[in-house]
Amino acid sequence: MEREEQAKGGNCLVSWAKVQRPYMFGSLGVHYLERMSWALCIRWLWFMKTDPSKPWFGLLVNNPKQAQAFFQMAVTVNIGNVISSKFWTDNWLQGKSVADLAPNLILAVPKRVIKKRTVSQALSNRGWVVDVKGALTVQVFIEFLKVWELVEGIVLHPNVPDHFSWKFSS
């Protein structure tokens, strides 16, 4: 009788873990809405990278940080003309981003530049070098040289578009 008295208003006796099980296991099959919203946000980010013909292409959308982090981790870029790939944040350099390869160096780059600088802009006349601002510590300088060495031999293919691939499928 105590449990029934506590089950008033928003307090119910049904466990959400049980409600969210599939129908075949005798439940309601209600989707876990937070994960579903992340999946939709990730799909939106995928279309923003891969399909410029969509009418919403270029709109700024505020996605949850978890969805953005998962997308960044799950997508790699095979560079072509690198018009749409971001230099600092996309996984285009040996399957990783420059931010992952040089975490201290990225702290010396303004955030607005990190969001906007494409690979083609950065590699043209070594434009990425002027993005680094402020005093360089030894660690930042070491990472700067590492990135310099990695990007020095990269050749862009102007007639080939970037190819984005999802790490979790064939």
N, C-alpha and C positions, 0 to 999 in steps of 0.2 A: 504494500500500500504506500510506502514511502516513495518509491520510484514514480508512481503515478502522480503523486502530489508535486514532485519536482518537474514533471513533464508538462509545463504550462508555458505558453508563449513560444519563444524560439527554442526552448529545450525539448528535444524529442528523444524517444527511446530507441530510435533506429540509428545504427552506426553508419556514417557516410562511407566507410570502407566497404561495408556490405552493400549499400545502395549502388555503389559505383562498379560492382562486379558485372560481368557480361550476363546476358539473359540465360545462356546455357548453364550458368551456375546458380540459377534460381533467384536472380536479383532483378533490379529495375534497369540496369544498363545505363545509368546516368553518367555522362562524361565528367571527368575531372576538369572543371572549367578553366582553372588557371593554366593547366598544361595545354589545353586546347587553344587558349588565347596566345600562348607562346608559339604554338605551331603556326597559327595564322600570321603572327608577326614575323616569324622566320620566313614564311612563304612570301610575305610582302617584301621583305629584304631581298629574297632571291629574285623576285620579279624586278626589283629596282636595279639589280646588277645585270640581269640577263635579257630583259625584254624592254627596250626603250620605246616600243610601239604602244605600250599600254598608256591610256589617257592619264593615269596618275603618276607616270614617270616624272621624277624630279621633285615631287612634293615631299616636304619634310614631315616625317611621322615620328612621334615620340614613342619609341618602343621600350619595353622593360629591359633593364640592364642584363638580366639573365638570358633573354632571347637574343640580344645583340652579341653577348659573349659566346653563346652556343653557335650562332651563325658564323662568327669570326673563326671559331675553332673548327667548324665543319666544312668550310668552303676553301678550296685552293684555286689558284689562278694559273693557267698556262698562258704566258704572255704572247701577245701578237703585236697589235698596234698600241696596246695599253692606254687607250683613250679613257676607258671607264675604270681602270684599276687604280686604287689609291696607293701611293708610294709607302706611306708610313704604316698603314693599318691592314692592308690586304695581304693574304698569304701567297705572295708571288715570288719570293726569293727563297729557293730551295724548299718550297712547301711551307715556309714560315713568313711571318711579317717582319719588317724591320723593327717594329716595336718589341717583338719577341726576341729577336737576335741581339738587340741593343737597348735594353730597358732603361739604362741610365742616359743614353744619348737622346732618347725620345723626350726626356724631361727638359732638355735644353731647346726644344722646338715649341713654338706657340701653338696652342690648341686649334686655333682657326686655320693654321697652315696644315696641321695634321689631318684635319677633316677634308681639306680641299685639294691638296697637292696630288696630282695624278703621276703615274710612273713616267709617262712620256714627258711631262713638264719637268719632272725631277732629273731625268737623265739628259735632257736637252741642255747642253752647256754646263753640266753638273749643277743644275739649279738647286738640288737638294742641299748642297753645301751651304748656301746662304740662308737656309732655313734654321740652321743651328745658331742660336743666340747666346750671349753671356759668356762668362768665364768657363773654360773647359778644365775639369778636374782630370786627373790621370786616368781614371776609369772611363770617363766620357771620351777622352782622346783615344784610348785603346779601342773602344767600340766604334768610334768614328773611322779609324783606320781599317777596322774589320769590315765595316759596311763599304768603305771605299774600295777595298780589294774585291768584295763580292760583286759590286755593281759595275766595276770598271770594264769587264769584258762582255757585257750584255748588249746584244744587238736586237733592235726592234724590227718587226716585220710589218711594214705599213699596210700591206694588202690583206693581212690575216687578222680577224677580230680576236679579242681575248676569249678564252674558253674557260668558263667556270665549272668546276666539278665538285660534287658532293662526296665527301670522304666515306659516307656510310652506305653507299650503293655502288653497283658495278657500272 
